[in-house]
Amino acid sequence: MKIALFPGSFDPITIAHVDILKRSLPLFDKIVVGIGLNSSKQGFLSADKREEIVRAVFQDEANIEVQTYEGLTVDFCKRIKATYMVRGIRSVADFEYERAIAQINQTMMPEVESIFILSKPEYSAISSTIVRDILRNGGDVSSFLPKEAIQYL
């Protein structure tokens, strides 16, 4: 069984995340959306809220699971038996950052292969960071989030 991890903070999940994940589905038997928790960072949404939103977005997708995790992403891959990691690339800067992480991960756990999927041009400017800033300032984020997420914010 080909199991992939799609890791991220998903704080909040955006339509760009959803697009990358849906385009990844045909490649794997199962994809685990791993909501990474960093104890040194204060999230905008609680871990429980992020998990609830992601579950709502993918409730009709039988081969998608949602889990939260702490610690190293490669250790989480071991726990869930994932041999692939899916990452979205929006820009050259994303590629450089993701390449470095993928190379370190490859050294730490050679059996996990990183798969990069380029974002569609219309989603390349969308990031959770920007969406959080809009939310903090009372702006309308409905164009950037999946419709299932709106009710939770």
TABELHU-V369434 format. One record per helix or strand of 2 or more residues. SS is the DSSP state (~ for helix, > for strand). FROM is the first residue (numbers start at 1). TO is the last residue. If there is no record, write none. Layout:
# TABELHU-V369434
ss=SS from=FROM to=TO
ss=SS from=FROM to=TO
This chain:
# TABELHU-V369434
ss=> from=3 to=8
ss=~ from=15 to=27
ss=> from=30 to=37
ss=~ from=47 to=57
ss=> from=64 to=70
ss=~ from=73 to=80
ss=> from=84 to=89
ss=~ from=92 to=108
ss=> from=113 to=118
ss=~ from=121 to=123
ss=~ from=128 to=136
ss=~ from=147 to=150
